[in-house]
């Protein structure tokens, strides 16, 4: 007899779970329940509206190591269905993907709706039912079936229920009703609020590769990658990944720590000083503002100069070696 499968959560995980179930078992009735009116809402806003589909790290062990919690548990799934399988799955359905310099993989359209539409089309083809505005308040194991109770009091039974609710507290509450122990939740994947004159009024300036070191609760956490200045502090992939690594420690310290940023991690003080000294000899009449090192936006370079008491319009020939080092 065909099985009834209920999937709680209409995001990417819920859709993919439904498709996997439809392909793997004799499932005659698969239903996705989404509490909001819009399924795949986070897919549409992910990656700045472009949708970061996967990562170019092909080695499952290396990929799992990027997860600060749960890396061991992810090894099995990544071996069974990793990056290559993910890329192949989307390309088989007509979605062409591209790898960017930092290893992130996006659709070539740079539009997250490409991914959302692909998932919706696949679900419709598999004859999976999507029911929106369906908030579930109880999940009960009735020995032979699982009983779902909706907010309006209605109940439905299923042979299998898959929880695909992501970070939703409602999903954890349902899991606890079945006897699972829930580790206390803390925020993860967030931006940093920083009040510093180095960043003030420079919102929108980005850096392709910085080295970050966060000291919090006596522990050091490191990350490298792109970073963005915002109107409240810092964001971008490297910052968000760093927040995940130190999520629990930051929570315990009421989100206070010390962040060190190397804006030119491939350079040393001496290599930069030698470069400036060479430029001083070859282009003595140029203004100091014109000598922003590669990878440093000119507006940020100007701020650095001003904070160190250097006039950006001074000729480089007139800058002493002491000030160059400063």
Secondary structure, DSSP 4 states (H G I P E B T S, - for coil): -PEEEEEE--SHHHHHHHHHHHHHS-EEEEEEEESSS-TTHHHHHHHHHT-EEEES---HHHHHTT-SSSHHHHHHHHHHS-HHHHHHHHHHTT--EEE-TTSEEEETT--HHHHHHHHHHHHHHTT-EEEES--EEEEEE-SSSEEEEETTS-EEEESEEEE--TT-HHHHHHHHHTT---PPP---S--EE---TTTTT-TT-EEEEEEEEEEETTEEEEEEEEEEE-SSEEESHHHHHHHHHTHHHHHHTTT--EEEEETTTT--HHHHHHHHHHHHHH-TTSBGGGGPPTTS-HHHHHHHHHHTT--TTSBGGGS-HHHHH-
